[in-house]
Amino acid sequence: MKHILVIGTGRSSSVLIEYLLNYSLSNDVCITVLDQFKNEFLNQFSNFQNFKSLVFDIHDDKLRHVEIKKSDLIISMLPARFHTLIAQDCLNFRKNLITASYVSEEMKSFHKKALEADILMLNEIGLDPGIDHVSAMSIIDTLKSQNFKITSFKSFCGGLIAPDSCNNPWGYKFTWNPRNVVLAGRDGAKYLKNGKLKEISYYDVFKNLESVSIPNYGDFESYPNRDSLHYKKKYNLDDIQTLVRGTLRKQGFSSAWDFLVNIGFTSYDESKKIVSKDDFLVQKNMIKDEKILEKINYLDLFNSKFKTSNSNGQTLQNILQEKWKLHTDDKDMIVMQHKFEFETEKSKKRLFSSMAVIGTDSIRTAMAKTVGLPIFFAAKLILEEKVSLKGVRIPVYKELYVPILKSLEKEGIQFIESIKEI
């Protein structure tokens, strides 16, 4: 019997666990789930013979080592800062590891040791990063095989609210870590545009917008996301002239969020001055756009019923967790689009590849599907010994992206493509 260990049962783990347990019914596989809290979602699986769930402290070395040692594959759904602790155990006990998080410098440093241990540490295999990698690399390799020169690549993704559940002026509700949403853009942005490096500060990120149209779902806006330059090497785009990754939001979101950023309401720094109601009103009175005012007024930032904190950011988070709560009957939506420009000596073309996924309910969200399913399909490939890769990797290799894309398509997660002459 093979053993899979899942560590962490946050917002995006429900679909993953469901699929793993169903897989265990027809395969000789045992599933163990560890988390610091008891998760009511798991109660429905208590009758599964090959399943157990344990309340667990990540710093309990003894229990952690016992569970990792007896497992064939570890899936870490923990916050990214804990992955290297798990990775070190996986190296010591020679166990394969999957995470959905970006490869940190420390994780990258484990590559040689992972090769020596003959294990695979697969990272960036969720939604973004994850589905973006497998879908983009499929297109890139296809275009290169046809001798096209890729001159521009733009990739956009957003976790939003489905149209039928969109009932607040922001057009947004939480399906992801609220703190990360409040801190979005804090590192500024870097990208290439027509061969020139563009660097944008945090205070200008939400002013630099691009319109993105998703088939059947209309127009969205994108703001630049962190450092896009990493993808030049990841995707082998040596001659690329324009390279941008962006986060999608409903139109009008970014201008209102820009106001909150620039008055300091998104800062978790407790040493910074708390925004006073008087200062806030002075700044708000300068807003002339009625749609921005509607969004700001909706938050009711100084209502005494909301818990205040020692930082502006935490106070804002407390408010948003009430205002942007995903209710039981709400459905979320994931939208993604890749936009390529490529050429030969005779022609120039633009390719759009777009995806939209609607959640089933507030537990089986579109976010949980698009994060969990790529992890599940990667886990299945590793358990069935269909992956030869070892070391610290991301899913930009054909032996990973081809079967994962095919499996995602069978689950209704697929891209619509169109090509136009430029």
C-alpha positions in Angstrom: 0.0 0.0 0.0 1.2 3.5 -0.9 0.8 6.4 1.5 0.0 10.1 0.6 0.5 12.7 3.3 -1.3 16.0 2.9 -0.2 18.7 5.3 -2.5 21.7 5.6 -6.3 22.0 4.9 -6.8 25.6 3.9 -9.2 27.2 1.5 -7.8 25.6 -1.6 -7.4 22.0 -0.3 -11.1 20.7 -0.4 -11.1 19.5 -4.0 -7.6 18.0 -3.8 -8.6 15.9 -0.7 -11.9 14.8 -2.3 -10.1 13.5 -5.5 -7.3 11.8 -3.5 -9.9 10.0 -1.4 -11.9 8.9 -4.4 -8.6 7.7 -6.0 -7.8 5.7 -2.9 -11.1 3.7 -3.3 -9.9 2.0 -6.5 -6.2 2.0 -5.7 -4.1 0.6 -2.9 -3.5 4.0 -1.4 -3.8 5.4 2.1 -4.4 9.2 2.7 -3.4 11.0 5.9 -4.2 14.7 6.4 -2.5 16.8 9.0 -3.6 20.3 10.1 -3.4 22.5 13.2 -7.2 22.7 13.4 -10.0 20.2 13.1 -11.6 20.7 9.7 -15.4 20.0 9.6 -15.2 19.5 5.8 -13.3 16.2 6.5 -16.1 14.7 8.7 -17.9 13.4 5.5 -14.9 11.1 4.9 -14.7 9.6 8.3 -16.0 6.2 6.9 -13.3 5.9 4.4 -11.2 2.9 5.3 -7.9 4.3 4.0 -8.2 7.7 5.5 -7.2 9.5 8.7 -7.1 13.1 9.9 -4.9 14.3 12.7 -4.7 17.7 14.5 -1.0 18.6 14.2 1.5 21.2 15.2 4.0 21.8 12.4 6.8 22.2 15.0 6.1 18.7 16.5 9.2 17.1 15.0 8.4 13.6 16.3 5.0 13.3 14.8 6.0 15.1 11.6 9.0 12.7 11.1 6.8 9.6 11.8 4.2 10.6 9.2 6.7 11.7 6.5 8.9 8.7 7.0 6.0 6.2 6.3 4.7 8.2 3.3 5.6 7.8 -0.4 4.5 11.3 -1.4 4.1 14.5 0.7 1.8 17.3 -0.5 2.4 20.5 1.4 -0.6 22.9 1.4 1.0 25.0 4.2 1.9 28.7 3.8 5.0 29.0 1.7 7.3 29.8 4.7 6.9 26.3 6.0 7.7 24.4 2.8 11.5 24.3 3.4 11.0 22.6 6.8 9.0 19.9 5.1 11.4 19.7 2.2 14.3 19.1 4.6 12.5 16.1 6.1 11.7 14.9 2.6 15.4 15.0 1.7 16.3 13.2 5.0 13.8 10.4 4.4 14.0 10.4 0.5 10.4 11.2 -0.1 8.8 13.0 -3.1 7.2 16.4 -2.4 4.6 18.6 -4.1 3.8 22.2 -3.3 1.8 24.9 -5.2 4.1 27.7 -4.1 6.8 29.6 -5.9 10.2 28.1 -5.7 12.1 30.1 -3.0 15.8 30.6 -3.0 16.2 28.1 -0.2 14.0 25.5 -2.0 16.1 26.0 -5.1 19.2 25.3 -3.1 17.9 21.8 -2.4 18.1 20.8 -6.1 21.4 19.0 -6.0 20.5 17.1 -2.8 17.2 16.1 -4.2 19.0 14.7 -7.3 21.3 12.7 -5.0 18.3 11.5 -3.0 16.6 10.4 -6.2 13.4 12.4 -5.4 11.2 14.9 -7.1 10.3 18.2 -5.4 7.7 19.6 -7.7 6.6 23.2 -7.0 4.4 25.8 -8.7 1.7 23.2 -9.6 -1.5 25.0 -8.5 -3.3 27.7 -10.4 -1.0 30.7 -10.6 1.7 29.4 -10.5 0.7 26.0 -12.1 -2.0 26.0 -14.7 -0.4 29.1 -16.2 2.9 27.2 -16.6 1.4 24.0 -18.2 -0.9 26.0 -20.6 1.8 28.5 -21.6 4.5 26.0 -22.2 2.3 23.9 -24.4 1.7 26.9 -26.6 5.4 28.1 -26.5 6.7 24.6 -27.5 4.2 24.3 -30.3 5.0 27.8 -31.7 8.8 27.1 -31.5 8.3 23.7 -33.2 6.7 25.6 -36.1 9.7 28.0 -36.3 7.7 31.0 -35.1 9.6 33.8 -33.3 7.7 34.8 -30.1 8.1 38.6 -29.6 5.5 39.2 -26.9 3.9 37.2 -24.1 1.4 38.5 -21.6 -0.3 36.3 -19.0 -3.2 37.4 -16.8 -5.1 35.6 -14.0 -7.6 36.5 -11.4 -9.6 34.8 -8.6 -13.0 36.7 -8.7 -16.7 36.2 -8.0 -19.0 34.6 -10.5 -21.5 37.0 -12.2 -24.5 35.6 -10.4 -22.8 36.2 -7.0 -21.5 39.6 -7.8 -23.6 41.7 -5.4 -21.2 44.4 -4.1 -19.7 47.4 -5.9 -16.2 46.0 -5.8 -17.1 42.9 -7.7 -14.9 40.9 -5.4 -15.1 38.4 -2.5 -12.4 36.4 -0.7 -11.5 32.9 -2.0 -7.9 33.3 -1.0 -5.8 34.4 1.9 -7.3 37.9 2.9 -3.9 39.2 4.1 -2.3 38.4 0.8 -5.1 40.3 -1.0 -4.6 43.4 1.1 -0.8 43.2 0.5 -1.2 42.7 -3.3 1.3 44.8 -5.3 3.4 45.8 -2.3 6.6 44.7 -4.1 5.9 46.9 -7.1 6.3 45.4 -10.5 8.9 44.8 -13.2 8.2 43.9 -16.8 9.5 44.3 -20.4 7.7 46.5 -22.9 9.0 46.7 -26.4 12.5 45.7 -25.2 12.6 48.2 -22.4 12.5 47.4 -18.6 9.6 49.0 -16.8 9.8 49.3 -13.0 6.6 50.4 -11.1 6.5 51.3 -7.5 3.8 50.0 -5.1 2.1 53.4 -5.2 1.7 53.2 -9.0 0.9 49.5 -9.6 -2.9 50.1 -9.6 -2.6 53.0 -12.0 -0.9 50.9 -14.7 -3.8 49.0 -16.1 -4.5 46.9 -19.2 -7.9 45.9 -20.5 -8.4 42.1 -21.0 -11.4 40.5 -22.6 -12.5 37.0 -21.7 -14.8 35.2 -24.1 -18.4 34.9 -22.7 -17.5 36.9 -19.6 -16.6 40.4 -20.9 -13.9 42.9 -20.0 -11.6 42.9 -17.0 -8.7 45.0 -16.0 -5.2 43.8 -15.1 -2.5 45.4 -13.0 1.2 44.2 -13.3 2.2 41.4 -10.9 5.6 41.4 -9.2 8.7 40.6 -11.3 7.7 39.2 -14.7 11.4 38.9 -15.8 11.7 35.5 -14.1 9.6 34.0 -16.9 12.1 34.9 -19.6 14.3 32.1 -18.3 11.6 29.8 -17.0 9.9 29.7 -20.4 13.1 30.0 -22.5 12.0 33.2 -24.1 15.4 34.6 -24.9 14.3 37.0 -27.7 11.1 38.2 -26.1 10.5 42.0 -26.4 7.4 42.3 -24.2 6.9 40.2 -21.2 4.1 41.0 -18.7 2.2 39.0 -16.0 -0.8 40.6 -14.5 -3.6 40.1 -11.9 -7.2 40.4 -13.2 -10.0 42.3 -11.4 -13.4 43.5 -12.4 -13.3 46.9 -14.1 -13.1 49.8 -11.7 -11.6 47.8 -8.8 -8.0 49.1 -9.2 -8.7 52.8 -9.1 -10.5 52.5 -5.8 -7.9 50.2 -4.4 -5.2 52.7 -5.5 -6.9 55.3 -3.2 -6.6 52.9 -0.2 -2.9 52.2 -1.0 -1.9 55.8 -1.3 -3.5 57.0 1.9 -1.7 54.1 3.7 -4.7 52.0 4.6 -3.1 48.7 3.3 0.0 48.9 5.5 0.5 46.3 8.2 3.4 48.3 9.7 2.4 49.1 13.3 5.0 51.9 13.5 3.1 53.9 10.8 0.5 56.5 11.7 -3.1 55.2 11.9 -5.2 56.9 9.3 -7.6 59.2 11.1 -11.2 59.7 10.1 -10.6 63.5 9.5 -7.6 62.8 7.2 -9.5 60.1 5.4 -12.5 62.5 4.7 -10.1 65.2 3.5 -8.6 62.7 1.0 -12.0 61.2 0.0 -13.4 64.7 -0.8 -10.8 65.0 -3.6 -12.3 62.0 -5.4 -14.5 63.1 -8.3 -15.3 59.7 -9.8 -18.7 58.5 -8.5 -17.9 54.8 -9.0 -14.8 55.1 -6.9 -16.7 56.9 -4.2 -19.4 54.2 -4.2 -16.8 51.5 -3.5 -15.1 53.5 -0.7 -18.4 54.4 0.9 -19.5 50.7 0.8 -16.6 49.7 3.0 -17.8 52.1 5.8 -14.2 52.1 7.1 -14.8 54.0 10.4 -17.9 52.2 11.5 -17.4 51.3 15.2 -18.8 47.8 14.8 -15.6 46.8 13.0 -12.6 45.7 15.1 -9.7 48.1 14.9 -6.1 47.1 15.1 -2.6 48.5 15.7 -2.1 48.7 11.9 -4.1 50.2 9.1 -3.8 47.0 7.1 -5.1 44.7 9.8 -8.1 47.0 10.4 -8.9 47.0 6.7 -8.6 43.2 6.6 -11.0 42.9 9.5 -13.5 45.1 7.6 -13.1 43.3 4.3 -13.5 39.9 5.9 -17.0 41.0 6.7 -17.8 42.9 3.6 -16.2 40.5 1.1 -17.2 37.2 2.8 -18.0 34.3 0.5 -21.4 33.2 1.6 -22.7 29.6 1.4 -24.7 30.1 -1.8 -21.9 32.2 -3.5 -19.9 30.9 -6.4 -16.5 32.2 -7.3 -14.8 32.4 -10.7 -11.2 32.0 -12.0 -10.3 33.7 -15.2 -7.0 33.4 -17.1 -5.6 34.5 -20.4 -2.4 34.2 -22.3 -1.7 36.6 -25.1 1.1 35.9 -27.6 2.5 37.8 -30.5 4.7 35.8 -32.9 6.1 36.1 -36.4 7.9 34.7 -39.4 9.5 36.7 -42.2 6.1 36.8 -43.9 3.6 37.3 -41.2 2.8 38.5 -37.7 0.1 37.0 -35.6 -1.6 37.3 -32.2 -2.9 34.3 -30.2 -5.4 34.5 -27.4 -5.8 31.6 -25.0 -8.5 32.1 -22.4 -10.0 30.1 -19.6 -12.9 30.6 -17.2 -14.0 28.3 -14.4 -17.0 28.7 -12.1 -17.1 27.2 -8.6 -19.6 24.6 -7.5 -20.3 26.2 -4.1 -18.4 28.0 -1.3 -16.4 24.9 -0.4 -15.8 23.4 -3.9 -14.7 26.8 -5.2 -13.2 27.5 -8.6 -10.1 28.4 -6.7 -10.0 25.0 -4.9 -10.6 23.2 -8.3 -7.9 25.1 -10.1 -5.3 24.8 -7.3 -6.2 21.3 -6.2 -6.7 19.4 -9.5 -3.2 20.1 -11.0 -1.7 18.9 -7.7 -3.9 15.8 -7.8 -3.0 14.9 -11.4 0.7 15.5 -10.6 0.5 13.3 -7.5 -1.2 10.6 -9.6 1.7 10.7 -12.2 4.3 10.4 -9.4 2.6 7.6 -7.6 2.1 5.6 -10.8 5.8 6.2 -11.7 5.1 8.1 -14.9 7.5 10.9 -14.2 11.3 10.5 -14.6 12.2 14.0 -13.4 14.2 14.4 -10.2 15.4 17.4 -8.2 13.6 20.7 -7.6 11.3 21.3 -10.6 8.3 23.3 -11.9 5.8 21.9 -14.4 7.4 23.3 -17.6 8.4 19.8 -19.0 6.3 17.9 -21.5 6.1 14.7 -19.4 4.3 16.8 -16.9 2.3 19.4 -18.8 0.9 17.2 -21.6 -0.9 14.6 -19.3 -1.9 17.3 -16.7 -3.5 19.5 -19.4 -5.4 16.5 -20.9 -6.6 15.6 -17.4 -7.7 19.1 -16.7 -9.6 19.3 -19.9 -11.6 16.2 -18.9 -12.6 18.1 -15.8 -13.9 21.1 -17.8 -10.8 23.2 -17.2 -9.8 24.1 -20.8 -8.7 27.0 -22.9 -10.4 28.7 -25.8 -7.9 29.8 -28.4 -8.1 32.3 -31.3 -5.5 33.6 -33.7 -5.5 36.9 -35.5 -3.3 38.5 -38.1 -1.6 41.7 -36.9 
